[in-house]
């Protein structure tokens, strides 16, 4: 799995990741993200945030998908046996 490379960018990776996270997680507008970063002392334009999301958003999403746990090949189905009027019914695969 390749790491996301932030080389050649003016801002540190933490700021880029924070801007992408704010935009995608809270569905803020680009200008809202720009304002939030400005409150934290980071002067960045909304166009820069858009470029970061377009470039790094897919790479970060692919990295998260690769780190997700894979399901096992064996599935277990619990069988319940409710009794109604002294009859036995099976729930689950037949």
C-alpha positions as CSV (number, residue, x, y, z in Angstrom):
1,X,0.0,0.0,0.0
2,X,1.5,3.3,-1.0
3,X,1.4,6.2,1.4
4,X,-0.1,9.5,0.2
5,X,2.8,11.8,-0.7
6,X,2.4,15.5,0.2
7,X,5.8,16.5,-1.1
8,X,5.8,19.7,-3.2
9,X,2.9,21.3,-1.3
10,X,3.3,24.5,0.7
11,X,1.2,23.4,3.7
12,X,2.1,20.5,6.1
13,X,0.1,17.3,5.7
14,X,-1.8,17.8,8.9
15,X,-3.4,21.0,7.6
16,X,-4.3,19.4,4.2
17,X,-5.8,16.4,6.0
18,X,-7.8,18.6,8.4
19,X,-9.2,20.7,5.5
20,X,-10.2,17.5,3.6
21,X,-11.7,16.0,6.7
22,X,-13.7,19.1,7.5
23,X,-15.1,19.3,3.9
24,X,-16.0,15.7,3.5
25,X,-17.1,14.8,7.1
26,X,-19.3,17.7,7.8
27,X,-20.4,18.5,4.3
28,X,-19.3,22.1,4.6
29,X,-18.8,24.4,1.7
30,X,-15.4,25.3,0.5
31,X,-15.7,28.8,1.9
32,X,-16.8,27.4,5.3
33,X,-13.6,25.3,5.4
34,X,-11.6,28.4,4.3
35,X,-13.2,30.4,7.2
36,X,-12.5,27.7,9.8
37,X,-8.9,27.4,8.7
38,X,-8.6,31.2,8.8
39,X,-9.9,31.2,12.4
40,X,-7.0,28.8,13.2
41,X,-4.5,31.1,11.6
42,X,-4.1,29.3,8.2
43,X,-4.5,31.6,5.2
44,X,-5.7,29.3,2.4
45,X,-8.2,30.0,-0.4
46,X,-11.3,27.9,-1.1
47,X,-9.8,27.0,-4.5
48,X,-6.8,25.4,-2.8
49,X,-9.1,23.4,-0.6
50,X,-11.0,22.3,-3.7
51,X,-7.8,21.2,-5.4
52,X,-6.8,19.3,-2.2
53,X,-10.1,17.5,-2.1
54,X,-10.0,16.6,-5.7
55,X,-6.4,15.3,-5.6
56,X,-6.1,13.7,-2.1
57,X,-9.7,12.8,-1.4
58,X,-9.7,9.7,-3.6
59,X,-6.3,8.7,-2.4
60,X,-7.2,8.9,1.3
61,X,-10.5,7.1,0.6
62,X,-8.7,4.2,-1.2
63,X,-6.2,4.0,1.7
64,X,-9.0,3.8,4.2
65,X,-10.8,1.1,2.2
66,X,-7.6,-1.0,2.1
67,X,-7.1,-0.7,5.9
68,X,-10.7,-1.9,6.5
69,X,-11.0,-5.4,8.0
70,X,-12.0,-8.0,5.5
71,X,-15.0,-10.3,6.4
72,X,-14.2,-14.0,7.1
73,X,-15.0,-16.7,4.7
74,X,-17.1,-18.6,7.3
75,X,-20.4,-17.2,8.2
76,X,-22.4,-18.4,11.2
77,X,-26.2,-18.2,11.2
78,X,-27.9,-18.3,14.6
79,X,-31.0,-20.4,14.6
80,X,-33.9,-19.3,16.8
81,X,-36.7,-21.7,17.8
82,X,-39.8,-19.8,18.9
83,X,-42.6,-21.9,20.2
84,X,-46.2,-20.9,19.4
85,X,-49.1,-23.1,20.3
86,X,-46.8,-26.0,21.1
87,X,-45.5,-26.0,17.5
88,X,-41.8,-25.7,16.7
89,X,-40.7,-23.3,13.9
90,X,-37.2,-22.8,12.7
91,X,-35.8,-19.4,11.8
92,X,-32.8,-19.4,9.5
93,X,-31.6,-21.2,6.4
94,X,-33.6,-24.2,5.4
